[in-house]
Amino acid sequence: MHLIPDSENTDDIKFVEKKTFKFHIIAQIFGGLSTGIVVLQDITLKKSLGGSDFQILLLSLFTSSAFLASLYGAEIINRSGNLPRTVLRFGILAKIFLILIPVINNSVFYILCISITAYLDSMMLSSWNIVFRHNYTEDRRSRLYSYAATVATVLLLFTSTIFGVLLDRDNFLFRIFFPISGVMGIMMYYFLSKMLTLSVAKFPKTEKTAKTHFSWNLVKDIILLPARNTRRIFSQNKPFFRYEIYFFMYGMAFMVIMPAIPIFVVDTLSLSYTPISIAKGFLFNFALILFTPLMGKYHGSGNPTKFCGWTFLVLTLFPLILVSAQAPFMNGLISNKEYIVYLAYTIFGIGMSGVSIAWTLGSMYYAPEFEVSNYQAVHIALTGLRGAFSPALGYAVMKIFSIEYVFILSAFLFTCGGMFMLLDERIFGRKPEPQINPE
């Protein structure tokens, strides 16, 4: 697949960047509206469909492990004869399952539809990085990304808050809004395909971009090559390997509390949809809006380890403050438990404003020019790998000990990830190892 090379003249680069940013903003408008509805998917399962604790675990496992599919998505992307069309087709297929949710009013069918959507979405995630790497110049990439992300976050903020208030009036309005989310998601993929068209439009197809015909050898390659690529990348690029180990710790911290949070806020704190949507939708995303441009500025295009380290340490406060909402000593300080939840999610939003940028752009620092999608696919797949067991670990801790211990474990893992990132920057940050081309 041919992309716009760095040697392209300045006028063409500016044209592509300007056009890409326009499509990026439009895509994020639709993406923000779509995500603002589904962001309460776990709470919807618990409150509207009466999902059990085990079903909450299943939803957490399936949606978080879905990132494993990105490895196979990267192979499909690399072999695609028409990348924009491939991405659009997968996007339509993914969002159709949100449109189908009202067909059967059943928690199992709901989990199935959400999970399939998550897996298909994950397969196309690395295609975004092709746009960010090749359509944006290095000195403006983080800034333009953060601007577009802020647009999505503003819309997500208002959509999720309004949706939560409406669900308090009618628990089953999700059957109307989830199909709307699906349509908005399809539009997001349409404009992503337009951005990808800018990357490939000027170049004729070659044997590398020619249509790949189906064969069992092709299926075998798609199944086996991702694992081989991961092993090769880690063996050749040790700084990236270390970075992913520390990021893995952060990811585990985030995922062990995924099955615990819906149970904690619904059963332990007895909160309704409105305060949950204010915390998870409005305040979390308001913090994202305020801090994402600042985080984009400080992230830059250099070594991301120091940036990630401090961001992870900020996130340590989230599980500790959230679990304190039901601690006896807090009753004398803050009488309303909702305010503690609001504070926790505000801090969570501040931390995640940095993580969202590092998660999307961090792998580019380590990736050779021609392997951007492969490196991001590895990064995303490791998210799926930890998602395959971290929610179950949190669920086990909750059942064997108590729900409070899950939040303590999360804080410990956030701290470990942050400290190791800072230590890596101190030891290796000024001595970057050269990138090695694949054999």
C-alpha positions as CSV (number, residue, x, y, z in Angstrom):
1,M,0.0,0.0,0.0
2,H,1.5,3.3,-1.1
3,L,1.2,6.4,1.0
4,I,2.2,10.0,0.6
5,P,6.0,10.1,1.1
6,D,7.8,12.6,3.3
7,S,9.5,14.0,0.2
8,E,6.3,15.3,-1.3
9,N,6.4,19.0,-2.0
10,T,5.2,21.4,0.6
11,D,2.0,22.6,-1.2
12,D,0.8,19.0,-1.6
13,I,1.5,18.2,2.0
14,K,-0.4,21.3,3.2
15,F,-3.4,20.4,0.9
16,V,-3.5,16.9,2.3
17,E,-3.2,18.0,5.9
18,K,-5.9,20.7,5.5
19,K,-8.3,18.3,3.8
20,T,-7.6,15.5,6.2
21,F,-8.2,17.8,9.2
22,K,-11.6,18.8,7.7
23,F,-12.7,15.2,7.3
24,H,-11.2,14.3,10.7
25,I,-13.4,16.9,12.4
26,I,-16.5,15.7,10.7
27,A,-15.7,12.1,11.5
28,Q,-15.2,13.0,15.2
29,I,-18.5,14.8,15.2
30,F,-20.3,11.6,14.2
31,G,-17.9,9.5,16.4
32,G,-18.6,11.7,19.5
33,L,-22.4,11.4,19.0
34,S,-22.2,7.7,18.6
35,T,-19.9,7.0,21.5
36,G,-21.9,9.3,23.8
37,I,-24.7,6.9,23.6
38,V,-22.8,3.6,24.0
39,V,-20.6,4.9,26.8
40,L,-23.2,3.8,29.3
41,Q,-23.4,0.3,27.9
42,D,-22.4,-1.5,31.1
43,I,-24.7,0.6,33.2
44,T,-27.5,-0.1,30.7
45,L,-26.9,-3.8,31.0
46,K,-27.1,-3.6,34.8
47,K,-30.0,-1.2,35.3
48,S,-32.2,-1.5,32.3
49,L,-31.7,-5.2,31.5
50,G,-31.1,-6.4,35.0
51,G,-27.8,-8.0,34.1
52,S,-26.1,-10.2,36.7
53,D,-22.6,-9.6,38.1
54,F,-21.4,-12.4,35.9
55,Q,-23.0,-10.9,32.8
56,I,-21.2,-7.6,33.6
57,L,-18.0,-9.6,33.7
58,L,-18.7,-11.1,30.3
59,L,-19.4,-7.7,28.7
60,S,-16.2,-6.4,30.2
61,L,-14.2,-9.4,29.0
62,F,-15.6,-9.4,25.5
63,T,-15.3,-5.6,24.9
64,S,-11.8,-5.3,26.3
65,S,-10.4,-8.5,24.7
66,A,-11.8,-7.3,21.4
67,F,-8.6,-5.3,20.9
68,L,-6.9,-8.6,20.0
69,A,-8.7,-8.5,16.7
70,S,-6.6,-5.5,15.7
71,L,-3.7,-7.8,14.9
72,Y,-5.8,-9.5,12.3
73,G,-7.2,-6.3,11.1
74,A,-3.7,-5.0,10.4
75,E,-3.1,-8.0,8.1
76,I,-6.4,-7.2,6.3
77,I,-5.3,-3.6,6.0
78,N,-1.9,-4.5,4.7
79,R,-3.3,-6.8,2.1
80,S,-6.2,-4.6,1.0
81,G,-6.4,-3.7,-2.6
82,N,-8.7,-0.8,-1.8
83,L,-8.1,0.3,1.8
84,P,-10.8,3.0,2.0
85,R,-13.5,0.6,0.7
86,T,-12.3,-2.2,3.1
87,V,-12.5,0.1,6.1
88,L,-15.9,1.4,5.2
89,R,-17.3,-2.1,4.7
90,F,-16.0,-3.3,8.1
91,G,-17.4,-0.1,9.7
92,I,-20.9,-0.7,8.3
93,L,-20.8,-4.3,9.4
94,A,-19.7,-3.3,12.9
95,K,-22.4,-0.8,13.4
96,I,-25.3,-2.9,12.0
97,F,-25.2,-4.9,15.3
98,L,-26.0,-1.7,17.2
99,I,-29.0,-1.2,14.9
100,L,-30.1,-4.8,15.6
101,I,-30.1,-4.4,19.5
102,P,-33.9,-3.6,19.7
103,V,-34.8,-6.8,17.8
104,I,-34.5,-9.0,20.9
105,N,-35.0,-7.6,24.4
106,N,-32.6,-9.9,26.1
107,S,-29.4,-9.3,28.0
108,V,-27.5,-12.2,26.2
109,F,-28.4,-10.8,22.8
110,Y,-27.4,-7.3,24.0
111,I,-24.0,-8.6,25.1
112,L,-23.6,-10.4,21.8
113,C,-24.3,-7.3,19.7
114,I,-22.1,-5.0,21.7
115,S,-19.2,-7.5,21.7
116,I,-19.4,-8.1,17.9
117,T,-19.4,-4.4,17.3
118,A,-16.3,-4.1,19.6
119,Y,-14.4,-6.8,17.7
120,L,-15.1,-5.4,14.3
121,D,-14.3,-1.8,15.4
122,S,-11.0,-3.0,16.8
123,M,-10.0,-4.7,13.5
124,M,-10.0,-1.2,11.8
125,L,-8.4,0.8,14.7
126,S,-4.9,0.8,13.2
127,S,-6.2,2.4,10.0
128,W,-6.5,5.7,11.9
129,N,-2.8,5.7,12.6
130,I,-2.1,5.5,8.8
131,V,-4.0,8.8,8.5
132,F,-2.2,10.4,11.5
133,R,1.3,9.4,10.4
134,H,1.1,10.1,6.7
135,N,-1.5,12.9,6.3
136,Y,-0.3,15.1,9.2
137,T,3.1,16.7,9.5
138,E,5.1,15.6,12.5
139,D,5.2,19.1,14.2
140,R,1.4,19.5,13.9
141,R,0.2,15.9,14.4
142,S,-0.4,15.9,18.2
143,R,-2.0,19.4,18.1
144,L,-4.4,18.6,15.2
145,Y,-5.2,15.3,16.8
146,S,-6.0,16.9,20.1
147,Y,-8.2,19.5,18.5
148,A,-10.3,16.9,16.6
149,A,-10.5,14.7,19.8
150,T,-11.8,17.7,21.7
151,V,-14.6,18.1,19.2
152,A,-15.6,14.5,19.7
153,T,-15.4,14.8,23.5
154,V,-17.6,17.9,23.6
155,L,-20.4,16.1,21.7
156,L,-19.8,12.9,23.8
157,L,-20.1,15.0,27.0
158,F,-23.6,16.4,26.1
159,T,-24.9,13.3,24.4
160,S,-24.0,10.9,27.3
161,T,-25.4,13.3,29.9
162,I,-28.7,13.8,28.1
163,F,-29.0,10.1,27.4
164,G,-28.5,9.3,31.1
165,V,-31.2,11.8,32.1
166,L,-33.6,10.3,29.5
167,L,-32.9,6.8,30.7
168,D,-33.9,7.8,34.2
169,R,-37.3,8.6,32.8
170,D,-37.5,5.4,30.7
171,N,-35.0,2.6,31.2
172,F,-35.7,1.2,27.7
173,L,-35.0,4.2,25.6
174,F,-31.7,2.6,24.8
175,R,-33.6,0.5,22.2
176,I,-34.1,3.7,20.2
177,F,-30.8,5.4,20.8
178,F,-28.4,2.5,20.2
179,P,-29.6,2.2,16.5
180,I,-29.0,5.9,16.2
181,S,-25.5,5.4,17.5
182,G,-25.0,2.7,14.8
183,V,-26.0,5.1,12.0
184,M,-23.7,7.8,13.4
185,G,-20.9,5.3,13.6
186,I,-21.3,4.4,9.9
187,M,-21.0,8.0,9.0
188,M,-17.8,8.2,11.1
189,Y,-16.3,5.3,9.0
190,Y,-17.4,7.0,5.8
191,F,-15.3,10.1,6.6
192,L,-12.4,7.9,7.8
193,S,-12.5,6.3,4.3
194,K,-12.3,9.7,2.8
195,M,-9.2,10.5,4.8
196,L,-7.6,7.2,3.7
197,T,-8.4,8.1,0.1
198,L,-6.2,11.2,0.4
199,S,-3.3,8.9,1.4
200,V,-3.6,6.6,-1.6
201,A,-5.3,8.6,-4.4
202,K,-2.1,9.9,-6.1
203,F,-0.5,6.6,-6.5
204,P,-1.3,3.8,-9.0
205,K,-1.8,0.3,-7.8
206,T,1.2,-2.0,-7.8
207,E,1.5,-5.7,-7.1
208,K,1.5,-4.8,-3.4
209,T,-1.8,-3.1,-3.6
210,A,-3.4,-5.5,-6.1
211,K,-6.4,-7.4,-5.0
212,T,-5.5,-10.5,-3.0
213,H,-7.5,-13.6,-4.0
214,F,-8.9,-15.9,-1.4
215,S,-6.9,-19.1,-0.6
216,W,-6.3,-21.2,2.4
217,N,-2.7,-20.1,2.5
218,L,-4.0,-16.5,2.8
219,V,-6.2,-17.5,5.8
220,K,-3.2,-19.3,7.3
221,D,-1.0,-16.2,6.8
222,I,-3.6,-13.9,8.4
223,I,-3.9,-16.2,11.4
224,L,-0.1,-16.8,11.9
225,L,1.6,-13.6,10.7
226,P,0.4,-11.3,13.5
227,A,2.1,-13.4,16.1
228,R,5.2,-13.6,14.1
229,N,5.2,-9.8,13.5
230,T,4.8,-9.2,17.2
231,R,7.7,-11.4,18.1
232,R,9.8,-9.8,15.4
233,I,9.0,-6.3,16.4
234,F,9.7,-6.9,20.1
235,S,13.0,-8.7,19.3
236,Q,14.2,-5.9,17.0
237,N,12.9,-2.9,19.0
238,K,13.7,-3.2,22.7
239,P,12.6,0.3,23.7
240,F,9.1,-0.4,22.2
241,F,9.0,-3.7,24.1
242,R,9.8,-2.0,27.4
243,Y,7.2,0.7,26.7
244,E,4.5,-1.9,26.0
245,I,5.3,-3.8,29.3
246,Y,4.7,-0.6,31.3
247,F,1.7,0.3,29.3
248,F,0.4,-3.2,30.0
249,M,0.5,-2.4,33.7
250,Y,-1.6,0.7,33.2
251,G,-4.1,-1.3,31.1
252,M,-4.5,-3.9,33.7
253,A,-5.2,-1.2,36.3
254,F,-7.9,0.2,34.1
255,M,-9.5,-3.2,33.3
256,V,-9.5,-4.9,36.7
257,I,-12.1,-2.3,37.9
258,M,-14.3,-2.6,34.7
259,P,-16.6,-5.2,36.2
260,A,-16.5,-3.6,39.6
261,I,-17.6,-0.1,38.7
262,P,-21.2,-0.8,37.5
263,I,-21.8,-3.0,40.5
264,F,-20.2,-0.4,42.9
265,V,-22.2,2.6,41.7
266,V,-25.5,0.8,41.1
267,D,-25.6,-1.7,44.0
268,T,-23.2,-0.3,46.7
269,L,-23.8,3.4,46.2
270,S,-27.4,3.0,44.8
271,L,-27.0,5.8,42.2
272,S,-29.5,6.4,39.5
273,Y,-28.7,7.0,35.8
274,T,-28.5,10.8,36.2
275,P,-25.6,11.1,38.6
276,I,-23.8,8.3,36.8
277,S,-24.1,10.0,33.5
278,I,-23.1,13.4,35.0
279,A,-19.9,11.7,36.4
280,K,-19.1,9.3,33.6
281,G,-20.4,11.5,30.8
282,F,-20.3,15.1,31.6
283,L,-17.5,15.6,34.2
284,F,-15.2,13.0,32.8
285,N,-15.4,14.4,29.3
286,F,-15.4,18.0,30.5
287,A,-12.0,17.3,32.0
288,L,-11.0,15.7,28.7
289,I,-12.0,18.9,26.8
290,L,-10.1,21.2,29.1
291,F,-6.9,19.1,29.3
292,T,-6.6,17.3,25.9
293,P,-5.1,20.4,24.0
294,L,-2.7,20.9,26.9
295,M,-1.8,17.2,26.9
296,G,-1.3,17.3,23.1
297,K,1.2,20.1,23.5
298,Y,3.2,18.4,26.2
299,H,3.1,15.0,24.5
300,G,4.7,16.3,21.3
301,S,6.4,13.8,19.0
302,G,9.3,12.7,21.2
303,N,9.9,9.9,23.7
304,P,6.5,9.3,25.4
305,T,7.7,7.5,28.5
306,K,8.0,10.5,30.8
307,F,4.6,11.8,29.7
308,C,3.0,8.4,30.3
309,G,4.7,8.1,33.7
310,W,3.2,11.2,35.2
311,T,-0.2,10.5,33.5
312,F,-0.4,7.0,35.1
313,L,0.5,8.4,38.5
314,V,-2.4,10.9,38.2
315,L,-4.7,8.0,37.5
316,T,-3.7,6.3,40.7
317,L,-6.1,8.8,42.5
318,F,-9.1,7.6,40.5
319,P,-9.8,4.2,42.1
320,L,-8.7,5.5,45.6
321,I,-11.1,8.4,45.6
322,L,-14.0,6.4,44.0
323,V,-13.9,3.6,46.6
324,S,-13.7,6.2,49.4
325,A,-17.3,7.2,48.5
326,Q,-18.5,4.4,50.8
327,A,-15.8,4.6,53.4
328,P,-17.1,5.6,56.9
329,F,-14.5,8.3,57.4
330,M,-15.8,10.2,54.4
331,N,-19.3,10.7,55.9
332,G,-18.0,13.5,58.1
333,L,-16.2,15.2,55.2
334,I,-18.6,14.9,52.3
335,S,-22.1,13.9,53.1
336,N,-23.2,13.3,49.5
337,K,-21.6,10.3,47.9
338,E,-22.3,11.6,44.5
339,Y,-19.8,14.5,45.0
340,I,-17.0,12.0,45.7
341,V,-17.9,10.1,42.5
342,Y,-17.9,13.4,40.6
343,L,-14.4,14.3,42.0
344,A,-13.1,10.8,41.1
345,Y,-14.4,11.0,37.5
346,T,-13.0,14.5,37.0
347,I,-9.5,13.3,38.0
348,F,-10.1,10.3,35.8
349,G,-10.8,12.6,32.9
350,I,-7.7,14.6,33.5
351,G,-5.5,11.5,33.5
352,M,-7.2,9.9,30.5
353,S,-6.8,13.1,28.4
354,G,-3.1,12.3,28.4
355,V,-3.6,8.5,28.0
356,S,-5.9,8.9,25.0
357,I,-3.1,10.8,23.1
358,A,-0.3,8.4,24.2
359,W,-2.4,5.4,23.4
360,T,-3.1,6.6,19.9
361,L,0.2,8.3,19.0
362,G,2.8,6.8,21.3
363,S,3.7,3.8,19.2
364,M,4.6,6.1,16.3
365,Y,7.7,7.3,18.1
366,Y,9.1,3.7,17.9
367,A,7.8,2.7,14.5
368,P,9.7,2.8,11.3
369,E,7.9,4.8,8.5
370,F,6.6,1.7,6.8
371,E,5.4,-0.2,9.8
372,V,3.1,2.3,11.5
373,S,0.0,0.1,11.3
374,N,1.9,-3.0,12.4
375,Y,3.3,-1.3,15.5
376,Q,-0.1,0.2,16.4
377,A,-1.7,-3.2,15.8
378,V,0.6,-4.8,18.3
379,H,-0.1,-2.0,20.8
380,I,-3.9,-2.5,20.4
381,A,-3.6,-6.3,20.5
382,L,-1.8,-6.1,23.8
383,T,-4.8,-4.1,25.0
384,G,-6.9,-7.1,24.0
385,L,-4.6,-9.5,25.6
386,R,-4.8,-7.9,29.0
387,G,-8.5,-7.5,28.4
388,A,-8.8,-11.3,28.1
389,F,-8.0,-11.8,31.7
390,S,-7.8,-8.5,33.7
391,P,-11.6,-8.1,34.2
392,A,-11.8,-11.7,35.3
393,L,-9.0,-11.0,37.8
394,G,-10.9,-8.0,39.2
395,Y,-14.1,-10.1,39.4
396,A,-12.2,-12.9,41.2
397,V,-10.7,-10.4,43.7
398,M,-14.2,-9.0,44.3
399,K,-15.8,-12.4,45.0
400,I,-12.9,-13.9,47.0
401,F,-12.2,-10.8,49.1
402,S,-14.4,-7.7,48.6
403,I,-15.0,-5.0,46.0
404,E,-12.8,-2.6,47.9
405,Y,-9.7,-4.7,47.2
406,V,-10.3,-4.4,43.4
407,F,-9.8,-0.6,43.6
408,I,-6.7,-1.0,45.8
409,L,-5.2,-3.4,43.2
410,S,-6.0,-0.9,40.5
411,A,-4.2,1.9,42.3
412,F,-1.2,-0.3,42.8
413,L,-1.0,-1.2,39.1
414,F,-1.4,2.4,38.0
415,T,1.5,3.3,40.4
416,C,3.7,0.5,39.0
417,G,3.1,1.5,35.4
418,G,3.9,5.2,36.1
419,M,7.0,4.6,38.1
420,F,8.5,2.2,35.6
421,M,7.8,4.6,32.8
422,L,9.6,7.4,34.6
423,L,12.5,5.1,35.5
424,D,12.8,4.0,31.8
425,E,12.9,7.7,30.7
426,R,15.6,8.4,33.3
427,I,17.8,5.4,32.2
428,F,17.2,5.2,28.5
429,G,15.4,8.4,27.5
430,R,18.5,10.2,26.3
431,K,20.0,7.2,24.6
432,P,17.3,6.1,22.0
433,E,18.1,2.8,20.3
434,P,18.0,2.9,16.5
435,Q,14.9,1.5,14.7
436,I,15.6,-1.6,12.8
437,N,14.1,-2.4,9.4
438,P,12.3,-5.7,9.2
439,E,14.1,-8.5,7.3
